[in-house]
């Protein structure tokens, strides 16, 4: 059975909740009051027992898509629908449709009523369908026909109500919601659903056998509990397969991005060589020509002064080369380091946009690979905020927090549903998470629609131990360190649905 999780509701979802709650409660009340005969004591005891059993089973749901859960109470509810009149079946479903979130006060009173009423409506419709075709003592053909149609009606009513609610909450087409609520291929899903209905029919027949009665319940509950565990394993395999496919796409995107980043680094080095070293070497060449002319004309004093200038230029050139080698060895961000590189990036980005940037970047000593990861995560986060968030302000902080170095990137933009899959071809957030995990850090994303987004990345201080300094000569011989590689790290959701997948 599927139930809607507590989320921020608007007028439309509340209208849907009232549209389900009021008619269902009124209908059950009218049907019960219309029964001319009184319910005997044994039937009342049996109904109370069914309420207790189903309520206990309902307390162990299976997490499913988004705020949807799969409950294993569906077969038991179908047994009640087959055995008892529709009013009694609907009342049992309403009372037994317990939810652990009700006990934890995670759902509002109206939402709890809605969850119970939509389950009761499904069971009431199923019971009406079954009893219009057959009774529990009918021949086999009407029994199987009635059970099959009853399960179909139950699924149709439940899925329609849940899909309408999820469509309003998550702002997505109903067709997509229904597709997400289905487990596995359509044919397998239909067979599993009908199989549970027939299984429930067999239990109802056993229930009517003298001296068996409620002893037949464990025959159903125990296999369903085992099926729950099998479902968990199957679901984990499906998620792992999808995760692997996503990782492959992310790794391809990361590979392309790393190639672009290496190209950017080469261009920066080339610009440095051109602007600094090339100018000094050109000056050195001119000074040599001047000294040669002075020497040819016998101007010894001028030649000596020019030679001193040549010596000074040569020393400055050597200093620049050593500084370049030292910076490349020490920091993949170049001479500036993390703080200055981030400030320069923000200043350059701010010139081309109307967004206000607020930065607070502390001077924190980081190993070169971690410094590069922090810079690239901040770069990706800022560009995501500019492209997709429509923010007016962006805040960027880097500071030491206890045993961690923490990067916080926040904006006041549109925000988004963090549980929704990213748009096709967008891997910005995934690459930020990958970079954080590959560096031994953590990645936390918080976003609320209309209230902006906050990304927090933390690296443990165990990574911040100073590296042994290498002699300058060995640094020159070994060259600059490359950008760190990546290793896919698997990351460790759901209105309500039945054992093996009936939505509730």
Helices and strands as residue ranges (DSSP letters): H 11-34, H 41-58, E 62-63, E 69-70, H 74-83, H 86-96, H 100-103, H 109-133, H 140-170, H 174-181, H 186-207, G 213-216, H 217-272, I 273-277, H 278-296, H 300-330, H 337-350, E 356-361, H 368-384, I 385-389, E 393-401, E 404-411, H 428-438, E 442-448, E 452-460, G 461-464, H 472-478
